[in-house]
Amino acid sequence: MGFPKECTETFWEGHVRAFKFFGFVPRWISYDNNKIAMSKILGPRVRKLTYGFKQLLSHYLFKYHFCLVRRPNEKGVAEGVVKFARLNFFVPVPEVRDFDKLNAYLLKRCQEDLARRLRGKTLTKAQLLLEDQVASLPLPEVPFEACKRASTISNNESLVRQLASGEYIDRRENILLAGNSGTGKTHLAIALGFTACAQGRRGRFFTVTGLVTYLLEAREDRQLQRILEQLGRHQLLILDELGYVPFSKAGAELLFEVVSRAYEQTSLIVTTNLPFENWTEVMGSERLTGALLDRLSHRIHILEANGQSYRLKESRRRLKSAKPSKPIPDQRKTNDQTEEEK
């Protein structure tokens, strides 16, 4: 594989891709004295391992071997493999636009190389790999994540960028946008919904009041079950403006039915101007509110949109930038002044 630079993450990624290509983990791997794997030479065969290499070892459980310094009989083996790859895969130099294209080209060449027979062998490389698999370690059930982890503080912007990937939908997670009126909650909910649809996911937008009214009418027409099944076929439901209008007992129960059916099946994006403790004012029942919050908040990302209303700020800006109109002169006063002059 090719990477823009050599670092711990690319060292990890190279191992992950190689093991996946082989279909197994070798029991023994030889290394040159790479500073990403070892930080200090303590003796002929003793190395101080880096923390990143220890993580790789603890996950795949293979044994390692570092070449002896200034011993061409060992170092030459590792360098010979590099020379073979350079002569067979990089001559002539492949013309590609980026590293993704380069790695796709290298993968194709490696797959073609599996049909080759080694000198003195009757079997192909693919057949030899199958024989090696018997004596090798199996791939772990949990894949190794070739990335460093660091604790950080996530602000709203970084969380929104993460959510835009749509992975929360694959994990059946919910999003709650809470804050004052006019702070962009609906705008952001629509943007996330549009992004999800552009990624090929099915979604639908409702105001909460509109959804409850729609369900009440469907129940009267004996179409409620059909409508609920239709909603269940979506991967994302956006419920806008929860908290502006209280519901009747029947309306609150129908809203709970939608949230209950969506639990761990469909992702929800809910916008509200109320804190959790005030949702009883809308639902009308503490028991129903508690059950709804329990399902909604199990796997949830919360974005707070506090601050001054954008609509209010825009109105003030327009008033401030508007030119004051000229005052209309008092015609009666003008006539009186004319009489005095006469």
KEBA-194724 format. One record per residue (C-alpha): residue in one letter; x negated, y, z negated. Coordinates in pm, whole numbers. Layout:
{rest=A	xx=X	yy=Y	zz=Z}
...
***
This chain:
{rest=M	xx=0	yy=0	zz=0}
{rest=G	xx=-100	yy=359	zz=51}
{rest=F	xx=-54	yy=641	zz=-201}
{rest=P	xx=-140	yy=1011	zz=-202}
{rest=K	xx=-372	yy=961	zz=-501}
{rest=E	xx=-499	yy=697	zz=-742}
{rest=C	xx=-340	yy=706	zz=-1087}
{rest=T	xx=-182	yy=476	zz=-1343}
{rest=E	xx=160	yy=488	zz=-1177}
{rest=T	xx=27	yy=394	zz=-833}
{rest=F	xx=-187	yy=119	zz=-993}
{rest=W	xx=131	yy=-21	zz=-1151}
{rest=E	xx=336	yy=17	zz=-833}
{rest=G	xx=76	yy=-170	zz=-629}
{rest=H	xx=98	yy=-467	zz=-866}
{rest=V	xx=478	yy=-464	zz=-868}
{rest=R	xx=498	yy=-466	zz=-487}
{rest=A	xx=227	yy=-732	zz=-453}
{rest=F	xx=395	yy=-970	zz=-701}
{rest=K	xx=727	yy=-920	zz=-526}
{rest=F	xx=566	yy=-1000	zz=-191}
{rest=F	xx=405	yy=-1317	zz=-328}
{rest=G	xx=718	yy=-1427	zz=-511}
{rest=F	xx=516	yy=-1505	zz=-824}
{rest=V	xx=249	yy=-1367	zz=-1061}
{rest=P	xx=-104	yy=-1511	zz=-1030}
{rest=R	xx=-238	yy=-1661	zz=-1352}
{rest=W	xx=-580	yy=-1501	zz=-1297}
{rest=I	xx=-670	yy=-1171	zz=-1127}
{rest=S	xx=-1021	yy=-1034	zz=-1066}
{rest=Y	xx=-1086	yy=-659	zz=-1080}
{rest=D	xx=-1366	yy=-427	zz=-995}
{rest=N	xx=-1455	yy=-198	zz=-1284}
{rest=N	xx=-1163	yy=36	zz=-1219}
{rest=K	xx=-1131	yy=326	zz=-1462}
{rest=I	xx=-752	yy=300	zz=-1453}
{rest=A	xx=-773	yy=-54	zz=-1594}
{rest=M	xx=-1069	yy=-12	zz=-1830}
{rest=S	xx=-1208	yy=295	zz=-2003}
{rest=K	xx=-1546	yy=163	zz=-2121}
{rest=I	xx=-1789	yy=-125	zz=-2059}
{rest=L	xx=-1874	yy=-279	zz=-2398}
{rest=G	xx=-2068	yy=-582	zz=-2274}
{rest=P	xx=-2122	yy=-809	zz=-1973}
{rest=R	xx=-1766	yy=-943	zz=-1989}
{rest=V	xx=-1616	yy=-713	zz=-2251}
{rest=R	xx=-1416	yy=-406	zz=-2153}
{rest=K	xx=-1215	yy=-149	zz=-2344}
{rest=L	xx=-878	yy=-165	zz=-2170}
{rest=T	xx=-663	yy=138	zz=-2101}
{rest=Y	xx=-317	yy=162	zz=-2251}
{rest=G	xx=-161	yy=150	zz=-1904}
{rest=F	xx=-337	yy=-177	zz=-1819}
{rest=K	xx=-232	yy=-327	zz=-2153}
{rest=Q	xx=130	yy=-246	zz=-2068}
{rest=L	xx=95	yy=-430	zz=-1736}
{rest=L	xx=-65	yy=-732	zz=-1907}
{rest=S	xx=199	yy=-753	zz=-2178}
{rest=H	xx=475	yy=-756	zz=-1917}
{rest=Y	xx=334	yy=-1006	zz=-1664}
{rest=L	xx=112	yy=-1211	zz=-1904}
{rest=F	xx=-163	yy=-1287	zz=-1648}
{rest=K	xx=-530	yy=-1322	zz=-1736}
{rest=Y	xx=-787	yy=-1077	zz=-1602}
{rest=H	xx=-1151	yy=-1080	zz=-1505}
{rest=F	xx=-1381	yy=-782	zz=-1443}
{rest=C	xx=-1677	yy=-812	zz=-1210}
{rest=L	xx=-2023	yy=-799	zz=-1366}
{rest=V	xx=-2208	yy=-476	zz=-1305}
{rest=R	xx=-2472	yy=-499	zz=-1028}
{rest=R	xx=-2379	yy=-856	zz=-942}
{rest=P	xx=-2311	yy=-865	zz=-566}
{rest=N	xx=-2201	yy=-1230	zz=-581}
{rest=E	xx=-1893	yy=-1119	zz=-779}
{rest=K	xx=-1842	yy=-765	zz=-661}
{rest=G	xx=-1879	yy=-875	zz=-300}
{rest=V	xx=-1569	yy=-1092	zz=-321}
{rest=A	xx=-1350	yy=-795	zz=-418}
{rest=E	xx=-1513	yy=-568	zz=-162}
{rest=G	xx=-1478	yy=-837	zz=106}
{rest=V	xx=-1099	yy=-836	zz=66}
{rest=V	xx=-1097	yy=-457	zz=105}
{rest=K	xx=-1314	yy=-484	zz=416}
{rest=F	xx=-1080	yy=-743	zz=570}
{rest=A	xx=-776	yy=-517	zz=509}
{rest=R	xx=-954	yy=-216	zz=656}
{rest=L	xx=-1067	yy=-395	zz=974}
{rest=N	xx=-741	yy=-581	zz=1037}
{rest=F	xx=-478	yy=-327	zz=928}
{rest=F	xx=-643	yy=12	zz=982}
{rest=V	xx=-827	yy=-41	zz=1312}
{rest=P	xx=-712	yy=137	zz=1514}
{rest=V	xx=-593	yy=396	zz=1265}
{rest=P	xx=-211	yy=376	zz=1244}
{rest=E	xx=-30	yy=692	zz=1354}
{rest=V	xx=239	yy=760	zz=1094}
{rest=R	xx=406	yy=1071	zz=958}
{rest=D	xx=418	yy=990	zz=588}
{rest=F	xx=332	yy=726	zz=328}
{rest=D	xx=674	yy=559	zz=358}
{rest=K	xx=610	yy=490	zz=726}
{rest=L	xx=255	yy=374	zz=646}
{rest=N	xx=373	yy=131	zz=378}
{rest=A	xx=645	yy=-5	zz=606}
{rest=Y	xx=379	yy=-65	zz=873}
{rest=L	xx=147	yy=-238	zz=623}
{rest=L	xx=429	yy=-459	zz=494}
{rest=K	xx=511	yy=-568	zz=849}
{rest=R	xx=146	yy=-651	zz=919}
{rest=C	xx=119	yy=-852	zz=595}
{rest=Q	xx=431	yy=-1048	zz=685}
{rest=E	xx=285	yy=-1122	zz=1030}
{rest=D	xx=-41	yy=-1227	zz=868}
{rest=L	xx=137	yy=-1502	zz=674}
{rest=A	xx=155	yy=-1707	zz=993}
{rest=R	xx=-225	yy=-1709	zz=1022}
{rest=R	xx=-432	yy=-2020	zz=937}
{rest=L	xx=-744	yy=-1968	zz=730}
{rest=R	xx=-1074	yy=-2111	zz=845}
{rest=G	xx=-1100	yy=-2477	zz=745}
{rest=K	xx=-732	yy=-2498	zz=646}
{rest=T	xx=-454	yy=-2680	zz=830}
{rest=L	xx=-173	yy=-2489	zz=657}
{rest=T	xx=-67	yy=-2130	zz=719}
{rest=K	xx=-101	yy=-1860	zz=455}
{rest=A	xx=274	yy=-1875	zz=392}
{rest=Q	xx=252	yy=-2249	zz=324}
{rest=L	xx=-49	yy=-2199	zz=96}
{rest=L	xx=143	yy=-1937	zz=-100}
{rest=L	xx=419	yy=-2192	zz=-163}
{rest=E	xx=160	yy=-2431	zz=-302}
{rest=D	xx=11	yy=-2157	zz=-522}
{rest=Q	xx=357	yy=-2072	zz=-655}
{rest=V	xx=375	yy=-2405	zz=-836}
{rest=A	xx=67	yy=-2323	zz=-1041}
{rest=S	xx=150	yy=-1954	zz=-1092}
{rest=L	xx=363	yy=-1754	zz=-1334}
{rest=P	xx=726	yy=-1673	zz=-1246}
{rest=L	xx=837	yy=-1317	zz=-1196}
{rest=P	xx=988	yy=-1171	zz=-1518}
{rest=E	xx=1365	yy=-1136	zz=-1520}
{rest=V	xx=1332	yy=-771	zz=-1625}
{rest=P	xx=1137	yy=-572	zz=-1364}
{rest=F	xx=840	yy=-360	zz=-1467}
{rest=E	xx=909	yy=14	zz=-1439}
{rest=A	xx=606	yy=170	zz=-1274}
{rest=C	xx=646	yy=510	zz=-1438}
{rest=K	xx=528	yy=682	zz=-1751}
{rest=R	xx=785	yy=767	zz=-2015}
{rest=A	xx=777	yy=1091	zz=-2210}
{rest=S	xx=1018	yy=1246	zz=-2455}
{rest=T	xx=1151	yy=1581	zz=-2340}
{rest=I	xx=1436	yy=1823	zz=-2391}
{rest=S	xx=1690	yy=1806	zz=-2111}
{rest=N	xx=1863	yy=2131	zz=-2022}
{rest=N	xx=2178	yy=2160	zz=-1816}
{rest=E	xx=1988	yy=2220	zz=-1491}
{rest=S	xx=1768	yy=1912	zz=-1522}
{rest=L	xx=2070	yy=1699	zz=-1620}
{rest=V	xx=2271	yy=1823	zz=-1320}
{rest=R	xx=1984	yy=1736	zz=-1085}
{rest=Q	xx=1973	yy=1389	zz=-1237}
{rest=L	xx=2349	yy=1343	zz=-1206}
{rest=A	xx=2343	yy=1452	zz=-842}
{rest=S	xx=2174	yy=1120	zz=-759}
{rest=G	xx=2506	yy=946	zz=-835}
{rest=E	xx=2348	yy=678	zz=-1053}
{rest=Y	xx=2593	yy=757	zz=-1333}
{rest=I	xx=2870	yy=624	zz=-1105}
{rest=D	xx=2684	yy=296	zz=-1055}
{rest=R	xx=2655	yy=267	zz=-1436}
{rest=R	xx=3026	yy=358	zz=-1485}
{rest=E	xx=2934	yy=661	zz=-1698}
{rest=N	xx=3145	yy=973	zz=-1752}
{rest=I	xx=3072	yy=1346	zz=-1748}
{rest=L	xx=3233	yy=1608	zz=-1971}
{rest=L	xx=3204	yy=1974	zz=-1874}
{rest=A	xx=3302	yy=2182	zz=-2177}
{rest=G	xx=3299	yy=2557	zz=-2222}
{rest=N	xx=3479	yy=2886	zz=-2188}
{rest=S	xx=3705	yy=2971	zz=-1899}
{rest=G	xx=3535	yy=3108	zz=-1589}
{rest=T	xx=3189	yy=2958	zz=-1657}
{rest=G	xx=3174	yy=2733	zz=-1349}
{rest=K	xx=3300	yy=2400	zz=-1485}
{rest=T	xx=3537	yy=2330	zz=-1196}
{rest=H	xx=3281	yy=2451	zz=-943}
{rest=L	xx=3022	yy=2207	zz=-1077}
{rest=A	xx=3271	yy=1920	zz=-1098}
{rest=I	xx=3367	yy=1970	zz=-733}
{rest=A	xx=2999	yy=1987	zz=-634}
{rest=L	xx=2926	yy=1655	zz=-806}
{rest=G	xx=3234	yy=1503	zz=-647}
{rest=F	xx=3136	yy=1628	zz=-301}
{rest=T	xx=2785	yy=1487	zz=-348}
{rest=A	xx=2928	yy=1149	zz=-449}
{rest=C	xx=3151	yy=1140	zz=-139}
{rest=A	xx=2854	yy=1235	zz=81}
{rest=Q	xx=2673	yy=932	zz=-63}
{rest=G	xx=2957	yy=706	zz=52}
{rest=R	xx=3145	yy=677	zz=-278}
{rest=R	xx=3524	yy=711	zz=-309}
{rest=G	xx=3649	yy=992	zz=-531}
{rest=R	xx=3958	yy=1201	zz=-596}
{rest=F	xx=4025	yy=1536	zz=-761}
{rest=F	xx=4323	yy=1627	zz=-985}
{rest=T	xx=4407	yy=1899	zz=-1228}
{rest=V	xx=4509	yy=1715	zz=-1544}
{rest=T	xx=4850	yy=1883	zz=-1541}
{rest=G	xx=4898	yy=1791	zz=-1175}
{rest=L	xx=4799	yy=1430	zz=-1241}
{rest=V	xx=5039	yy=1394	zz=-1533}
{rest=T	xx=5323	yy=1547	zz=-1331}
{rest=Y	xx=5239	yy=1315	zz=-1039}
{rest=L	xx=5251	yy=1010	zz=-1268}
{rest=L	xx=5576	yy=1115	zz=-1434}
{rest=E	xx=5740	yy=1152	zz=-1092}
{rest=A	xx=5598	yy=817	zz=-981}
{rest=R	xx=5745	yy=650	zz=-1288}
{rest=E	xx=6087	yy=792	zz=-1212}
{rest=D	xx=6056	yy=657	zz=-856}
{rest=R	xx=5932	yy=320	zz=-988}
{rest=Q	xx=5601	yy=368	zz=-808}
{rest=L	xx=5380	yy=406	zz=-1116}
{rest=Q	xx=5206	yy=70	zz=-1093}
{rest=R	xx=5120	yy=124	zz=-726}
{rest=I	xx=4977	yy=471	zz=-799}
{rest=L	xx=4768	yy=339	zz=-1090}
{rest=E	xx=4627	yy=65	zz=-869}
{rest=Q	xx=4539	yy=324	zz=-604}
{rest=L	xx=4352	yy=531	zz=-863}
{rest=G	xx=4167	yy=220	zz=-978}
{rest=R	xx=4021	yy=170	zz=-630}
{rest=H	xx=3826	yy=495	zz=-657}
{rest=Q	xx=3474	yy=507	zz=-797}
{rest=L	xx=3510	yy=861	zz=-931}
{rest=L	xx=3805	yy=1061	zz=-1066}
{rest=I	xx=3775	yy=1432	zz=-1143}
{rest=L	xx=4023	yy=1557	zz=-1405}
{rest=D	xx=4015	yy=1935	zz=-1417}
{rest=E	xx=4141	yy=2182	zz=-1681}
{rest=L	xx=4221	yy=1958	zz=-1976}
{rest=G	xx=4341	yy=2174	zz=-2262}
{rest=Y	xx=4530	yy=2453	zz=-2091}
{rest=V	xx=4879	yy=2298	zz=-2110}
{rest=P	xx=5002	yy=2056	zz=-2384}
{rest=F	xx=5169	yy=1734	zz=-2269}
{rest=S	xx=5488	yy=1564	zz=-2364}
{rest=K	xx=5464	yy=1228	zz=-2540}
{rest=A	xx=5528	yy=1045	zz=-2211}
{rest=G	xx=5272	yy=1261	zz=-2026}
{rest=A	xx=5003	yy=1203	zz=-2290}
{rest=E	xx=5062	yy=827	zz=-2278}
{rest=L	xx=5026	yy=824	zz=-1898}
{rest=L	xx=4701	yy=1021	zz=-1916}
{rest=F	xx=4570	yy=773	zz=-2172}
{rest=E	xx=4669	yy=489	zz=-1937}
{rest=V	xx=4451	yy=641	zz=-1660}
{rest=V	xx=4151	yy=685	zz=-1894}
{rest=S	xx=4198	yy=337	zz=-2040}
{rest=R	xx=4207	yy=171	zz=-1696}
{rest=A	xx=3899	yy=369	zz=-1587}
{rest=Y	xx=3696	yy=255	zz=-1889}
{rest=E	xx=3382	yy=77	zz=-1760}
{rest=Q	xx=3544	yy=54	zz=-1415}
{rest=T	xx=3562	yy=410	zz=-1278}
{rest=S	xx=3355	yy=716	zz=-1366}
{rest=L	xx=3541	yy=1024	zz=-1486}
{rest=I	xx=3445	yy=1390	zz=-1469}
{rest=V	xx=3656	yy=1592	zz=-1714}
{rest=T	xx=3649	yy=1970	zz=-1754}
{rest=T	xx=3789	yy=2130	zz=-2067}
{rest=N	xx=3785	yy=2453	zz=-2265}
{rest=L	xx=3857	yy=2275	zz=-2596}
{rest=P	xx=3619	yy=2109	zz=-2844}
{rest=F	xx=3698	yy=1747	zz=-2929}
{rest=E	xx=3862	yy=1833	zz=-3260}
{rest=N	xx=4125	yy=2042	zz=-3081}
{rest=W	xx=4231	yy=1781	zz=-2825}
{rest=T	xx=4514	yy=1677	zz=-3055}
{rest=E	xx=4683	yy=2006	zz=-2964}
{rest=V	xx=4711	yy=1880	zz=-2605}
{rest=M	xx=4775	yy=1510	zz=-2663}
{rest=G	xx=5014	yy=1563	zz=-2954}
{rest=S	xx=4900	yy=1249	zz=-3140}
{rest=E	xx=4586	yy=1192	zz=-3345}
{rest=R	xx=4602	yy=819	zz=-3281}
{rest=L	xx=4627	yy=861	zz=-2904}
{rest=T	xx=4358	yy=1132	zz=-2902}
{rest=G	xx=4118	yy=913	zz=-3098}
{rest=A	xx=4169	yy=617	zz=-2865}
{rest=L	xx=4123	yy=836	zz=-2557}
{rest=L	xx=3803	yy=996	zz=-2692}
{rest=D	xx=3667	yy=656	zz=-2792}
{rest=R	xx=3688	yy=533	zz=-2432}
{rest=L	xx=3583	yy=858	zz=-2268}
{rest=S	xx=3279	yy=927	zz=-2488}
{rest=H	xx=3134	yy=574	zz=-2494}
{rest=R	xx=2903	yy=642	zz=-2200}
{rest=I	xx=2907	yy=1014	zz=-2137}
{rest=H	xx=2693	yy=1305	zz=-2026}
{rest=I	xx=2800	yy=1636	zz=-2183}
{rest=L	xx=2731	yy=1966	zz=-2009}
{rest=E	xx=2808	yy=2283	zz=-2204}
{rest=A	xx=2909	yy=2588	zz=-2002}
{rest=N	xx=2920	yy=2861	zz=-2263}
{rest=G	xx=2884	yy=3226	zz=-2186}
{rest=Q	xx=3077	yy=3509	zz=-2030}
{rest=S	xx=3328	yy=3443	zz=-1755}
{rest=Y	xx=3180	yy=3478	zz=-1407}
{rest=R	xx=3511	yy=3618	zz=-1285}
{rest=L	xx=3508	yy=3882	zz=-1558}
{rest=K	xx=3148	yy=3978	zz=-1485}
{rest=E	xx=3226	yy=4003	zz=-1113}
{rest=S	xx=3526	yy=4228	zz=-1180}
{rest=R	xx=3316	yy=4456	zz=-1398}
{rest=R	xx=3043	yy=4469	zz=-1137}
{rest=R	xx=3291	yy=4570	zz=-866}
{rest=L	xx=3443	yy=4842	zz=-1086}
{rest=K	xx=3100	yy=4975	zz=-1171}
{rest=S	xx=2984	yy=4986	zz=-809}
{rest=A	xx=3308	yy=5145	zz=-680}
{rest=K	xx=3273	yy=5518	zz=-600}
{rest=P	xx=3502	yy=5743	zz=-806}
{rest=S	xx=3774	yy=5907	zz=-594}
{rest=K	xx=3796	yy=6286	zz=-574}
{rest=P	xx=4061	yy=6436	zz=-809}
{rest=I	xx=4373	yy=6578	zz=-641}
{rest=P	xx=4386	yy=6952	zz=-705}
{rest=D	xx=4679	yy=7090	zz=-904}
{rest=Q	xx=4884	yy=7266	zz=-636}
{rest=R	xx=5088	yy=7461	zz=-891}
{rest=K	xx=4776	yy=7600	zz=-1053}
{rest=T	xx=4641	yy=7704	zz=-715}
{rest=N	xx=4963	yy=7896	zz=-633}
{rest=D	xx=4952	yy=8079	zz=-968}
{rest=Q	xx=4594	yy=8190	zz=-906}
{rest=T	xx=4700	yy=8324	zz=-565}
{rest=E	xx=4980	yy=8535	zz=-717}
{rest=E	xx=4741	yy=8686	zz=-974}
{rest=E	xx=4498	yy=8787	zz=-699}
{rest=K	xx=4776	yy=8968	zz=-520}
***
